[in-house]
Amino acid sequence: SLIYVAILIVVAGVIYFWNYRRNIIEVKVVEVKRGAIERTVTSVSSGTVEPMKRVRMQALLPLRIKEVNFKEGERVKANDVIVKLDDSEIKIKLELQEAALRTAELRLHEIEERHRLSKLNYDRIKNLFEQGVVSEGAFDEVKGQFTTTEKEFEVAKNAINEAKLSSRLTGEELEKTNIRAPFNGLISFLDATPGEIPPYSSTELALLSSQTTSSSENKPFLEIIDDSVLRVKAPFDEVDATKIRRGKDARITSDTVPDTVFKGKVVYISPVVSKTLEQNRTVDVEFDIENSGKEQIPVGASVDVEIILEVKEGMIIVPTNTVIERDGARFAYKVENNLIRKRSLKIGISNWEYTEILDGLKEGDRVVTSLDVQGLEDGKRIKISDEK
């Protein structure tokens, strides 16, 4: 009978131990810590990258192309001559004008000397006339000669000025045969072939409308962009937009440059709320991006934008996926002595990664991260499988 009792005790112990083990669930936990946390908002759809500066150019003279010194896609520096027009006729005109200027300068020197001598003679005769030494007729003759040389001198000086002006204008015309880069940048479009006459305008080079047409009046043959500083426009939910302010930092990512985060800054918030085809109401926000690093985001790329509204340092934080929201209340499963304890939480700011805890947990506590485990409830005995 003692043997029978002993067997029963062993069997009961085995059953108890088995049930005990079966009621233990295995969970993963993470330690509650202090750290920085951000409050952010994200664009509702992708934004588009545009250059800060873009210039579409036409020639200023109806001349044939002589040289094309760069290709589309190449980088240029300010004042680089990208396209050279045929300047042969202008050079000939300038040479003739410069020769005429030299001739006019020689003639001016001759007339100036005659004028100087005529002035000396006039002053001398005038003095003698006033003393009564020479007659009035002799004085009038000398005075007439002086007046003539004075007029000739003025005409010669005016001729010099006109010759200089003509040379200067022709020199400016000659410079217009050099189509130069207005700033450091990238040639994003170039349609130029030696021997052809490119689209031209009689006005100064200017930014042309992005909606160009096929007419030569407003069709550019060259486009240069400055991609060192880029601008992004992205739509944000109308409610989130009320929290955004100019100067706020942003994180910008693009599939065209994987694993790279670009820094941006809010520069403009549209005052207009737009309605999309999906009936969403959004506000366009614009950002400047520094694009001078090793990795560069291409113009035209689609991007995702996250604006940092607020940063708090040294806060009690937990991974956001450990916070459960149910019936308007928030709680987490805290581990105490290998038991699960449901703890109500009061939270502060939150983002996709972390949530600030104002009350309910303290630094060093451990909370369950594997919320998909079956049987997870208050008072359940657990075994920690992977503590982070």
C-alpha positions in Angstrom: 0.0 0.0 0.0 2.9 2.3 0.7 4.2 1.6 -2.8 0.8 2.4 -4.2 0.6 5.7 -2.3 4.1 6.6 -3.5 3.2 5.9 -7.1 0.1 8.2 -6.7 2.2 11.0 -5.3 4.7 10.7 -8.2 1.9 10.7 -10.8 0.2 13.6 -9.2 3.5 15.5 -9.1 4.1 14.8 -12.8 0.6 15.9 -13.7 0.9 19.1 -11.6 4.3 19.9 -13.2 3.0 19.3 -16.7 0.0 21.5 -16.1 2.3 24.1 -14.6 4.6 24.1 -17.6 1.7 24.1 -20.0 0.2 27.3 -18.4 3.5 29.1 -18.9 3.7 31.2 -22.1 6.9 32.3 -23.7 7.1 36.0 -24.5 9.6 38.6 -25.7 10.2 41.7 -23.7 11.9 45.1 -23.9 13.2 47.3 -21.1 11.6 50.7 -20.6 14.3 53.4 -21.1 14.9 57.1 -21.2 15.6 58.7 -24.6 14.7 61.3 -27.2 11.3 61.2 -28.9 9.9 63.1 -31.8 6.4 64.2 -32.7 6.1 64.0 -36.5 3.6 64.3 -39.4 4.0 62.5 -42.7 2.9 63.6 -46.2 -0.3 61.8 -47.4 1.3 61.0 -50.7 4.7 61.4 -52.4 6.2 64.8 -53.2 8.2 65.7 -56.3 11.8 67.1 -56.4 12.3 70.3 -58.4 15.5 72.5 -58.7 15.7 75.7 -56.8 16.8 77.5 -59.9 16.0 76.6 -63.5 16.7 78.7 -66.6 15.5 78.0 -70.1 17.5 79.8 -72.7 17.2 81.1 -76.3 19.8 82.7 -78.5 19.7 86.5 -78.8 20.8 86.6 -82.4 19.5 84.7 -85.5 22.9 83.1 -86.2 24.0 79.6 -87.0 25.6 77.5 -84.4 29.4 77.3 -84.7 30.4 75.1 -81.7 28.6 73.0 -79.0 31.0 72.6 -76.1 28.9 70.5 -73.7 26.5 67.7 -73.8 23.1 67.2 -72.1 23.7 65.8 -68.6 27.1 67.5 -68.1 27.9 70.0 -65.4 28.9 73.5 -66.1 30.3 76.4 -64.2 29.1 80.0 -64.3 30.2 81.8 -67.5 31.1 78.5 -69.3 30.4 78.9 -73.0 28.0 76.1 -73.8 27.2 77.1 -77.4 29.1 79.4 -79.7 27.3 81.1 -82.6 28.9 82.0 -85.9 30.6 85.4 -85.2 32.6 85.8 -88.4 30.5 88.7 -89.8 30.3 90.5 -86.5 34.1 90.2 -86.1 34.5 91.8 -89.6 32.2 94.6 -88.6 34.0 95.2 -85.4 37.4 95.3 -87.1 36.1 97.9 -89.5 34.7 100.0 -86.7 37.9 99.8 -84.7 39.8 100.8 -87.8 37.5 103.8 -88.2 37.9 104.6 -84.6 41.7 104.7 -85.0 41.4 107.0 -88.0 39.0 109.3 -86.1 41.5 109.4 -83.2 44.3 110.5 -85.6 42.1 113.1 -87.2 41.1 114.4 -83.7 44.8 114.8 -82.7 45.4 116.8 -85.9 42.4 119.0 -85.4 43.2 119.4 -81.7 46.6 120.7 -82.6 45.2 123.2 -85.2 42.7 124.3 -82.6 45.4 124.8 -80.0 47.5 127.0 -82.4 44.4 128.8 -83.6 43.5 129.6 -80.0 47.0 131.0 -79.3 46.9 133.2 -82.4 43.4 134.4 -81.5 44.4 135.3 -78.0 47.5 137.2 -79.3 45.6 139.1 -82.0 42.8 139.9 -79.6 45.3 141.4 -77.2 46.8 143.5 -80.0 43.4 144.6 -81.2 42.5 145.8 -77.7 45.7 147.8 -77.7 44.8 149.3 -81.1 47.8 147.7 -82.9 45.7 145.7 -85.4 42.6 146.6 -87.3 39.1 145.2 -86.6 39.1 143.5 -90.0 42.3 141.6 -89.1 40.9 140.6 -85.7 37.6 139.4 -87.3 39.5 137.2 -89.7 41.5 135.5 -87.0 38.4 135.2 -84.8 36.6 133.4 -87.7 39.5 131.0 -88.2 39.4 130.2 -84.4 35.6 129.6 -84.5 35.9 127.3 -87.5 38.7 125.2 -85.8 36.6 125.1 -82.6 33.6 123.7 -84.5 35.8 121.2 -86.3 37.2 120.1 -82.9 33.7 119.5 -81.5 32.7 117.5 -84.6 35.9 115.4 -84.3 35.2 114.7 -80.6 31.6 113.7 -81.4 32.8 111.4 -84.1 35.1 109.7 -81.6 32.2 109.2 -79.2 30.0 107.8 -81.9 32.8 105.4 -83.1 33.4 104.2 -79.6 29.7 103.6 -79.1 29.5 101.7 -82.3 32.5 99.5 -81.3 31.0 98.9 -77.9 27.6 97.9 -79.2 29.2 95.6 -81.8 31.4 94.2 -79.0 28.2 93.4 -77.0 26.7 91.9 -80.1 29.8 89.7 -80.4 29.5 88.6 -76.8 25.9 87.5 -77.5 27.3 84.8 -79.8 28.6 83.1 -76.6 25.7 81.3 -74.9 27.0 81.1 -71.3 25.9 79.3 -68.2 24.4 81.9 -65.8 25.3 79.8 -62.8 27.0 76.5 -61.7 24.6 73.7 -62.6 23.6 70.8 -64.7 22.5 70.9 -68.4 19.1 69.2 -68.2 18.1 69.9 -71.8 20.2 70.8 -74.9 19.0 70.8 -78.5 21.9 72.3 -80.5 23.6 71.2 -83.7 26.4 73.0 -85.5 25.1 74.7 -88.6 21.6 75.1 -87.4 19.9 78.4 -86.2 18.6 77.8 -82.7 15.4 79.4 -81.3 16.1 83.1 -80.6 14.7 86.1 -79.0 15.5 89.8 -79.4 15.2 90.4 -75.7 17.6 89.5 -72.9 18.0 85.8 -71.9 15.3 85.0 -69.3 13.4 82.3 -67.5 10.8 80.9 -69.9 7.5 79.4 -68.9 7.7 75.7 -68.0 4.7 75.2 -70.4 6.7 75.8 -73.6 5.2 75.5 -77.0 6.6 74.5 -80.4 6.8 78.1 -81.7 10.2 79.6 -81.9 8.9 82.6 -80.0 9.1 80.8 -76.7 10.7 77.5 -77.3 14.1 77.1 -75.5 17.0 75.1 -76.9 18.9 75.0 -73.6 17.9 74.4 -70.0 20.2 74.6 -67.0 19.3 73.7 -63.4 21.0 74.3 -60.1 20.5 71.1 -58.2 22.8 72.0 -55.3 19.6 73.1 -53.4 16.4 71.4 -54.4 12.8 72.1 -53.5 10.1 69.5 -52.7 6.4 70.1 -52.7 4.3 67.5 -50.9 0.7 67.3 -49.7 -0.2 67.0 -46.0 -3.6 66.3 -44.4 -5.4 69.6 -43.6 -5.5 68.8 -39.9 -1.8 68.0 -39.7 -1.0 71.2 -41.7 -2.3 73.4 -38.9 0.7 72.1 -36.8 3.3 72.8 -39.4 5.5 76.0 -39.2 8.1 77.5 -41.5 11.6 76.5 -40.5 10.7 73.1 -39.2 13.2 70.3 -40.0 12.1 67.4 -42.2 13.4 64.0 -43.2 13.1 63.2 -46.9 13.6 59.8 -48.5 13.4 58.4 -52.0 13.5 55.0 -53.6 15.9 56.4 -56.2 18.5 56.8 -53.4 17.8 53.9 -51.0 19.0 53.9 -47.4 19.7 57.6 -47.5 17.9 60.3 -45.5 18.1 63.9 -46.8 17.6 66.9 -44.5 15.0 69.4 -45.5 13.4 72.5 -44.1 9.9 73.9 -44.4 10.0 77.1 -46.5 6.4 77.6 -47.6 2.9 76.4 -46.4 0.1 77.0 -48.9 -2.9 79.0 -47.5 -5.2 77.0 -49.8 -6.8 73.6 -48.9 -7.1 71.4 -52.0 -9.5 68.5 -52.6 -8.1 65.4 -54.3 -9.9 62.9 -56.5 -10.3 60.7 -53.4 -12.1 63.6 -51.7 -9.2 64.1 -49.3 -8.4 67.7 -48.3 -4.7 68.5 -48.3 -2.3 71.4 -48.0 0.8 71.7 -50.1 4.0 72.3 -48.2 7.4 73.2 -49.8 10.8 72.2 -48.5 14.4 73.1 -49.4 16.8 70.2 -49.5 20.6 70.4 -49.3 21.8 68.2 -52.1 25.6 68.6 -52.0 26.5 65.3 -50.3 28.0 62.2 -51.7 24.5 60.8 -52.4 22.4 63.1 -54.5 18.7 62.9 -55.2 17.8 63.4 -58.8 15.5 66.2 -60.0 12.0 64.8 -60.8 12.2 62.0 -58.2 9.2 61.1 -56.0 9.9 61.4 -52.3 8.3 60.7 -48.9 8.4 63.5 -46.4 8.3 63.4 -42.6 8.2 66.8 -40.7 9.6 66.9 -37.2 7.2 69.0 -35.1 8.7 68.5 -31.7 11.7 66.8 -30.0 11.8 65.9 -26.3 15.0 64.6 -24.7 15.3 62.3 -21.7 11.8 61.0 -21.7 10.5 57.6 -20.5 9.8 55.8 -23.8 8.6 52.4 -25.0 8.3 51.0 -28.5 4.9 52.1 -29.9 4.0 48.5 -30.8 4.0 47.6 -27.1 1.1 50.1 -26.3 -2.4 48.6 -26.7 -5.4 50.8 -27.2 -8.8 49.3 -26.4 -12.1 51.1 -25.7 -10.4 54.4 -25.5 -7.9 53.3 -22.9 -4.2 52.5 -23.3 -2.2 49.9 -21.5 0.9 47.7 -21.7 1.8 44.3 -20.3 4.5 44.7 -17.7 6.5 41.7 -16.4 6.8 41.3 -12.6 8.3 38.2 -11.0 7.6 36.2 -14.2 4.0 37.2 -14.2 2.2 39.5 -16.6 0.6 42.6 -15.1 -1.7 44.9 -17.1 -0.7 48.5 -16.5 -2.8 51.5 -17.6 -0.8 54.2 -19.3 -0.9 57.9 -19.7 1.0 58.8 -22.8 2.6 61.9 -24.3 3.8 62.4 -27.8 4.1 59.3 -30.1 5.4 58.3 -33.5 5.7 55.1 -35.5 8.7 54.0 -33.5 8.3 55.2 -29.9 5.7 56.5 -27.4 6.3 58.8 -24.5 5.1 57.4 -21.1 3.9 60.0 -18.7 2.5 57.6 -16.1 2.1 53.8 -15.6 5.7 52.7 -16.2 9.2 53.7 -15.0 12.7 53.4 -16.3 13.9 49.8 -16.0 10.5 48.1 -16.2 10.1 45.4 -18.8 7.1 45.2 -21.1 5.9 42.5 -23.5 6.6 43.0 -27.2 5.2 39.7 -28.5 1.6 40.7 -28.3 0.5 38.1 -30.8 1.2 35.2 -28.3 -1.9 33.2 -27.4 -3.1 33.4 -23.8 -1.6 36.8 -23.1 -3.5 38.2 -20.1 -3.1 39.8 -16.7 -1.7 37.3 -14.1 -0.4 34.9 -16.7 2.9 33.2 -15.8 5.5 33.7 -18.5 9.0 32.7 -19.6 11.2 35.3 -21.3 12.6 34.1 -24.5 14.5 37.1 -25.8 15.1 40.1 -23.7 16.2 43.3 -25.5 
